[in-house]
Amino acid sequence: MQISEFQDLMEELYGAADRERGIPATMAWLCEELGELAQSVRKGTPEDQRHELGDVLAWLASLANQLDISLDDAAQRYVTDPP
């Protein structure tokens, strides 16, 4: 699955609820999921880590959708002008 397809899927599945929740709450959820990912990296199994990576990606896509930013466009920076 391409990043844009995943971002579109998150919009289809959760877009209305995500916009109702709003950006501040979405940021809070994203941060919580990052914490869960950090814990799974330290103590979890590869299956746990894959699950948490998926959650982080989903919340990141939600945030990008609410900001009306394409993750493909955001990632392009690393192609054209890597830090």
N, C-alpha and C positions, 0 to 999 in steps of 0.2 A: 504494500500500500504506500502510495506517495504521501508526503506531508500534507499537500493541499487536499487530498482525498480524505485524510484523517480529520483535518480541520473542518471540512464540509460535513463529515459524519457527525462530529461533535455538535455542530450547529443544528443539524437535523434532529439529533436525539435530545439535546439539552438546551438549545439556543434560547428559547422563550424563558425557561426557568432560570438560565444563567443571567439573562438581562434583568429579570425581575429581582434576582439576588443582588446584582450590582457588582461593580468593580472592587470596592473595598472588601466585601465578603469573599469574592473570588480570590483576591490576593491572600486573604487569611487562609482559605482552604488550600491554595497552592503552597503556601509556607508550611502548613501542617503536613501536606503530602511530602514535601521535601524533607521534613524531619523524619517521617516514616521511612523514606528512602535511605536516609543517612543511617538509621538504626538497622535497616535490613542489610546494608553494605557491611556494617560492622559485625552483625550477629546472625544474619539470615542466610537462607539457602538461595541458590540461583533462582529457584522458582519464586521465592519471596521477592527477590530483587527485581525480577522481570515484572511481577505484579505491580510493585511500587513505581517502577519506571513508567509503566503504562498509566498509572494514576497521575503522575507528575505531568506526563505528556498531555493527558486529557485536560487537566486544569490549565496548563499553559495554552492549549488550543482555545479553551473557553475564554481566557483572558484576551488572547489575540483577537478572537471574534468580537468581543465587546469593545475593543479598541479599534476595530475595523482595520487590522493589520494582518497581512498575509505572512504566515510563518515562512513560506517559500521566499518571499521578499526579504524577510529578516535574515534568513540563512544565506542569501546571496552575497551578503557582505563578506563572508568567509571565502567566497569564490573570487570576488573582484578586488577586495582590499583587506586581506586578513590582518588582524592585529599583531 
